[in-house]
């Protein structure tokens, strides 16, 4: 073999293999690379979605198991509470029976209520079917799991007692729980009855509440019947504002009327709006003002309002004491609480507001 052949064989041996032999290229098209990237991204997203669904399923199973455990605990607690209540009632009934036997008293008849109060013992028993129907009529479950007939009966009487205690609200410019009277029965007497006459006393407060709502309704209708130009004028805007202020400020007065009807003897620390009006100091002057207004004696009504708001008590004007000598009639400035001629408009802010709103009603009729 000659030198040329040897060199050619060595060169061919060291030369890299041609890519054309296997049909592949070391270069790749951009579209193919993008498709490969999208395919890998889709596979990755599918894997992540599968893992997320697995986590959610696992979390849901854990929540269901926890809810079942909580429900089992609550059911066990209710069952134990019911058993404990039954045992306590039996023990108390046995102790009461022994006590009455020891004192020589007759045995107490069995109570129909779950807690066996004296007044609840007078409640009649109701057949179970009728009791379930009445509970369904009150939009309550007919029966609760592990509930006895006695407990169901107690639940029914508890619901009906709450319904009886719930007061009804009557519509009006000032919604109130006082039942309104018809228009021909709201004429107030010249002098209010004594608080001892309970029926007449309640009717008086119903008359005052009904008359206030009647006047406010007429006032609102008069404002609504105005022309657009009159309503948008300065005088019209002022009249509308006076109505709104009177409507808002008279609400405490109506609440005190409600207190006189439903809570005649409030607690000493009760708020002012939960206490009835003082009979001598406030109720009698208010009745006089409204009575004169109904009689269309507006001048006398304004005078009665001034006596109520400003009062007739002596005011400390000028020099009240010079040296050791005291001025005449100075004792009138410091009379005790028996004096009814005080300035009620200065007693508190709430009283001042509804007194001024009462004056707006007198002047706006």
Secondary structure, DSSP 8 states (H G I E B T S, - for coil): --HHHHHHHHHHHHS---TTTTT--S---HHHHHHHHHHHHHHHHHHHHHHHHHHHHHHHHHHHHHHHHHHHHHHHHHHHHHHHHHHHHHHHHHHHHHHHHHHT-------SSSS--TTGGGS----HHHHHHHHHHTTS-S--TT--HHHHHHHHHHHHHHHHHS---B-SSS-BSS----GGG----SS---TTSHHHHHHHHHHHHHHHHHHHHHHHHHHHTS-HHHHHSHHHHHHHHHHHHHHHHTHHHHHHHHHHHH-SS--TT--GGGS---IIIIIHHHHHHHHHHHTT-HHHHHHHHHHHHT-S-----S--EETTEE-TTGGGGG--TT---S-GGGT-HHHHHHHHHHHHHHHH-
